């Protein structure tokens, strides 16, 4: 997968699907690095588009 910013819901869903494939990849491999970067991109997108209201906690 070409790593790029997540800018749409389609990008988000595609990133989640790819993360499922590479999630258990060993650390310090190409797929492991991809999983780590995808996780960061997904987290960033979720924080911007699905914020948690702290008053609900």
Secondary structure in CASP SS format (residue, H / E / C, confidence):
PFRMAT SS
TARGET T0000
AUTHOR 0000-0000-0000
METHOD secondary structure of the structure
MODEL  1
X C 1.00
X C 1.00
X C 1.00
X C 1.00
X C 1.00
X C 1.00
X C 1.00
X C 1.00
X H 1.00
X H 1.00
X H 1.00
X H 1.00
X H 1.00
X H 1.00
X H 1.00
X H 1.00
X H 1.00
X H 1.00
X H 1.00
X H 1.00
X H 1.00
X H 1.00
X C 1.00
X C 1.00
X C 1.00
X C 1.00
X C 1.00
X C 1.00
X C 1.00
X H 1.00
X H 1.00
X H 1.00
X H 1.00
X H 1.00
X H 1.00
X H 1.00
X H 1.00
X H 1.00
X H 1.00
X H 1.00
X H 1.00
X H 1.00
X H 1.00
X H 1.00
X H 1.00
X H 1.00
X H 1.00
X H 1.00
X H 1.00
X C 1.00
X C 1.00
X C 1.00
X C 1.00
X H 1.00
X H 1.00
X H 1.00
X C 1.00
END
